[in-house]
């Protein structure tokens, strides 16, 4: 990766996480600056979403298998991002995500 790509990669990573967890937008921005591991997960999520969005460019014989692989990876990464965000919120009980989750 080129150094001048880092801000764009970071923004794509933030956007990917915020799209999935808009109620945690502030926490996402904070964690992106504080946790390299969280940033890596979000960057992987953004890359996996991009690959999934371009699946129609894959040869037809491979398309459905690749679609399933990318979808599975996206789902796993969304779960990881969510787990970090909920663990972070649990450590800070005075912070309530907005809007509150409905059970």
C-alpha positions in Angstrom: 0.0 0.0 0.0 1.2 3.5 -0.8 1.4 6.0 2.0 -0.9 8.4 0.2 -3.6 5.7 0.2 -3.8 5.4 4.0 -6.3 8.2 4.6 -8.6 6.8 1.9 -8.3 3.3 3.3 -9.0 4.5 6.7 -12.1 6.4 5.5 -13.4 3.3 3.7 -12.8 1.3 6.8 -14.7 3.8 9.0 -17.5 4.0 6.4 -17.8 0.2 6.3 -18.2 0.0 10.1 -20.5 2.9 10.4 -22.8 1.5 7.7 -23.2 -1.6 9.8 -23.3 0.0 13.2 -24.5 3.7 12.8 -25.4 3.9 16.5 -21.7 3.4 17.4 -20.3 6.0 15.0 -18.4 8.0 17.7 -17.0 4.8 19.2 -15.9 3.7 15.8 -13.9 6.9 15.2 -12.4 6.7 18.6 -11.4 3.0 18.3 -10.0 3.6 14.8 -7.5 6.0 16.4 -6.8 3.9 19.5 -6.8 0.3 18.3 -4.7 -1.0 15.4 -6.5 -4.3 15.7 -9.9 -2.7 15.3 -8.6 -0.6 12.4 -7.3 -3.8 10.7 -10.7 -5.5 11.1 -12.5 -2.5 9.6 -10.1 -2.3 6.7 -10.6 -6.0 6.0 -14.4 -5.5 6.1 -14.2 -2.7 3.6 -12.0 -4.8 1.3 -14.3 -7.8 1.6 -17.3 -5.6 0.9 -15.6 -4.2 -2.2 -14.7 -7.6 -3.5 -18.3 -8.8 -2.9 -19.6 -5.8 -4.8 -17.3 -6.7 -7.8 -18.3 -10.4 -7.9 -20.0 -10.1 -11.3 -16.5 -9.6 -12.8 -15.5 -13.1 -11.7 -15.8 -15.8 -14.4 -19.3 -17.4 -14.2 -17.9 -20.8 -13.3 -16.3 -19.4 -10.1 -18.8 -16.7 -9.3 -21.2 -18.4 -6.9 -18.4 -20.1 -4.9 -16.6 -16.8 -4.6 -19.8 -15.0 -3.7 -20.4 -17.4 -0.8 -16.8 -17.1 0.4 -16.8 -13.3 0.4 -20.3 -13.2 2.0 -19.1 -15.5 4.7 -16.0 -13.3 5.3 -18.1 -10.1 5.4 -20.5 -11.7 7.9 -17.6 -12.9 10.1 -15.9 -9.5 10.0 -19.2 -7.7 10.8 -19.5 -10.0 13.8 -15.9 -9.1 15.0 -16.6 -5.4 14.6 -19.8 -5.7 16.5 -18.1 -7.7 19.3 -15.4 -5.1 19.8 -18.0 -2.3 19.8 -20.3 -4.0 22.3 -17.3 -4.9 24.5 -16.2 -1.3 24.4 -19.6 -0.1 25.3 -19.8 -2.6 28.2 -16.6 -1.1 29.6 -18.2 2.3 29.5 -21.7 1.8 30.9 -22.3 5.5 31.0 -22.1 5.7 27.2 -25.4 4.7 25.5 -25.3 4.1 21.8 -27.8 6.2 19.9 -30.4 5.2 19.0 -30.7 2.6 21.8 -31.0 -1.0 20.6 -34.5 -2.5 20.9 -34.7 -6.0 22.2 
